Amino acid sequence: MTLRNEPSGLPLHEPSTWLVFALSGVFVLLGLLFIFAPRAGAALFGIAAPEGPGLSYVSAMSRLSTRRIVGTVLGLTILIPAGDVILVFLERGFESPKHLLLHAGSGIVMAAGAFWLLNRTSHRNPGGVS
């Protein structure tokens, strides 16, 4: 919980805030690409788009409120690009290194974000808002 004098949220004068905004925007645009242009999204992903009902990419989003929860979820989310690297490698091998690097790079970004968030979390807080 923040005191009334303390500003809440990300400070707009910090370069790290703008990096967070930029990376967030990239991932939002990628998600929109998969929803509205699944074939293009699949091509960017590095595999052929499935035909029929498997073509729709829709996922549920939830809103999380604490750094600890967001950092933990982001840390667990590293499994997604790790799995993506494995899938693309099994499908195409080293034939398309740019797709492998794309997924590995997103995993590194997620790991860095999780580490940063969890490092900034107050460990004295027994629960609730961090």
C-alpha positions, -999 to +999 in steps of 0.1 A: +000+000+000+014+034-009+013+065+013-006+095+001+027+114-005+043+085-025+037+085-062+023+052-075+030+035-108+059+038-131+078+072-131+074+087-166+108+104-165+127+071-162+140+054-194+131+020-179+095+030-179+095+038-216+113+004-222+085-013-204+059+005-224+077-003-257+081-040-249+045-042-237+033-026-270+053-051-290+037-081-272+002-065-274+007-061-312+019-097-315-012-109-297-034-088-319-016-102-350-024-138-338-060-129-332-068-109-363-043-124-388-035-159-376-018-170-408+006-141-406+011-147-369+019-184-376+044-174-403+061-149-379+061-177-352+079-200-377+054-228-384+026-233-409-009-222-398-033-250-391-064-252-411-100-254-398-110-247-362-074-248-350-068-215-368-082-193-340-057-180-314-077-166-285-066-165-249-080-152-216-062-123-200-064-115-163-054-084-144-029-088-116-021-061-091+011-069-073+047-069-084+053-103-068+024-119-087+032-103-120+069-112-116+060-148-107+036-151-136+062-135-159+088-159-146+066-189-152+058-175-187+094-182-197+082-217-203+062-205-233+092-192-254+112-222-243+085-245-256+083-223-288+120-228-294+116-265-290+085-266-314+102-245-341+134-266-338+115-298-341+095-285-371+124-267-390+157-275-372+183-249-378+168-241-412+154-208-397+177-194-370+159-161-370+127-177-356+147-196-330+164-163-320+130-145-319+116-170-294+148-172-274+150-134-273+114-131-260+123-156-232+153-135-222+131-104-221+106-122-199+133-135-176+148-101-173+114-085-165+106-112-140+140-108-123+136-070-122+100-071-108+108-098-082+140-079-071+119-047-065+093-066-044+092-060-007+100-093+010+088-080+044+052-081+032+034-112+044+007-109+019-016-086+000-001-056-019+036-056-024 
